[in-house]
Amino acid sequence: MADLTAHHVGITVSDLDAATEFYRSVFDCDRLAEFSVDGDAFATGVDIDAASAEFVHLDLGSVRLELVAYDPAGDDRPRAALNDAGATHLGVEVDDVDDFYGSLPATVETLSPPQTTTTGTKICFLRDPDGTLIEALNPNADPS
């Protein structure tokens, strides 16, 4: 088998500008690329008739975050709970979960204040503007 390297994590968004602003402001990440894709090969590859899409790639440190807005847009998904089969979330390691939580704008929806799990990992879940679940965590947090 070939050597594998993760390239990106992709999230489909309803408003590319709003999602980009959210991730850039909340995670202080840089924009790596911005581009459009269309044509028959793309539409066939994504299995969406006459699809085109606008993309923004953001630098989340060890992973590239790909935000994509499709035309035609699909249906909104119901908001997933973490225990729903097929639910996904993006995990982002931060230096201090409490400081991160305290820096969030009041408009950011969180599931709870920071919590320290039995493994000693400190976690805080939040949602992006489309309801995508994001876990801010510090696996090296002081369990006290």
N, C-alpha and C positions, 0 to 999 in steps of 0.2 A: 504494500500500500504506500502511496505517496505521503510525504510529510505534509501534515495538515496545519494550517494556520488560520485562525478565525479572521475574517476580513471585516465584517460589520454585523450590527444588530439593526434590523429594519423595523420601523414603526410607520404604519399608514395613518395619516392625519387628515382632518377635514379642512384645516386652515394652516397652510405651510408657514406663513409669516407669524401667526400666533404661536404655533408649536416651536418654531425656531427661537423666537423671543423667550418663551418659557424655559427651554432647555439652556439657552445661553445665559439667562439671568439667574436661574436657580443653581446651575452647576458651573457657571463661569467658564464655559468651554468655548474654544475657538471654532469658527467656521472653516472647514477644510476645502469644501467644494460646493458648487451650486450648478445644476445642469438640468436639461430637459431630455427626455427620450420619447420617441414615437416611432411609427412605421410598423409594417407587417411583422417583422421578426420580433419586435418587442411585444406587440399584441398577441402573437402566437405564444411567445415564451411565458407570458403572464396569464394566458388563457382568458383574456378580456377583449371582446370585439372592439376594434378601432381604438384601443387604449393608447393614451399618452400619459406622461407623468412628469411632474416637477420634483426635483430631488435637492436636498441639502444634506451634506455630510458634516458632522460635528466631531470634534476631538474630545473623547471622554477618557483620555489617558491611555489605558491599555486596550481600548476598543473604540472603533469608529461607529458613531450612531448615525444611521441613515433615516431621515425623515422623508416621506414620500406622499405626495398628493396626486391622486389619479383623476383622470378625466376619461370616461365617465366615472363619477364618484359612486361608490357602492352604498349599501344601506348601513345605517348606524347599528352597531352591535349592542346588545344589552350589556350593562356594566357587569363585569365578572367579579365574583368574590374569589379570594385566594384558594378556597377549597373546592371551587368548581372544576370538574374535569376539563382539561384543555386550557385552563387559565394560565397566563404567562405574566411575567414581570421582568423588569429591567433592574438589576442590582448594581448600585454604584457605591463604591467604597469611599468614605469621607474620613477625614482626620478625627473629627469630633462631632458625633451625632447630635449632641445637645446644642452645640454652637450652630450647626447646620440648621437644625429645627428652629432655633431662635431667629435665624436670619431669613426664614421663609416669609414672603409677603403674605398678608392676611388673606389674600384671594386664593392661595394654594390649599387645596383640600388634602387633609391628612387623615389617616385611619385612627391614629392615636398619638399621644406624645411619645418620645423615645422610651424604649423598653430594653432591659437587659435580660437576655434569655438564659436558660440553665447552662448553655455552653459558654457563657461569658460574652457573647456577641451582642453589641448594642444595635438595635434596629429602629427604624421609623419608616412606615409606608406612606406614600403620597400618591396623588393622581395628577397626570398631565391634563391639559384642557379637553382632551377627548376621552378621559377616564382611564387611560393606560396606567397600570400599577407600576410604581417605582419603589424599590427598597433602598433607602440610604442605610449603610451599615458600617460598623467598625468591628471586625472580628477580633481585634486586639484590645478591645475596651477593658478597662478595669472593672471586674465583676462586682465591686463593692457598691 
